[in-house]
Amino acid sequence: PLRFLRLMQGSRLGSRGAVGYAAIQESFEEAVCIKITALMANVALIAPLLGPLVGAAGVQVLPWEGMCRVLAARAARAGVGVQR
């Protein structure tokens, strides 16, 4: 079941990206759209590289249980922000 859920998560990410790019193209002029699209691509490429580095640095400060609590608190705060 976990592999299936991971597959669903990965397949949904592509569709969200396509919808995001289409929304940007509809909302901005061409020159601005190119800059925003380039920024989104850079973030998408850099995030998988920085994630393990930031995680390893965080584990040096807190044990993994503490890191889970920090991430849970951040996720809860983000969820509250999305609800507003």
C-alpha positions, -999 to +999 in steps of 0.1 A: +000+000+000+028+025+007+043+020-027+010+027-043+005+059-023+040+070-032+032+063-069+000+084-066+020+112-049+046+113-077+020+111-105+000+140-090+031+162-088+034+163-126-002+174-131+002+202-105+032+215-123+015+215-156-015+234-142+009+258-124+027+266-156-006+271-175-018+295-148+014+315-149+012+318-187-024+330-185-017+355-156+015+373-168+031+389-198+055+367-218+087+383-205+076+379-168+063+344-175+097+333-188+114+346-156+088+330-133+090+297-152+128+297-149+126+304-112+102+275-107+125+252-127+155+263-106+137+256-073+125+222-086+162+213-094+178+227-062+153+214-037+162+177-040+199+187-036+194+209-006+169+186+012+194+160+024+220+186+033+196+206+054+183+174+070+218+161+078+226+195+094+194+194+114+201+160+127+234+173+140+215+198+161+185+177+171+179+139+172+157+126+144+127+126+168+132+163+173+134+169+136+101+151+131+085+173+157+099+204+140+087+193+106+052+184+121+050+219+137+060+236+104+034+215+085+007+224+110+016+260+107+015+258+069-018+240+071-033+268+092-020+293+066-036+274+038-069+273+055-071+311+058 
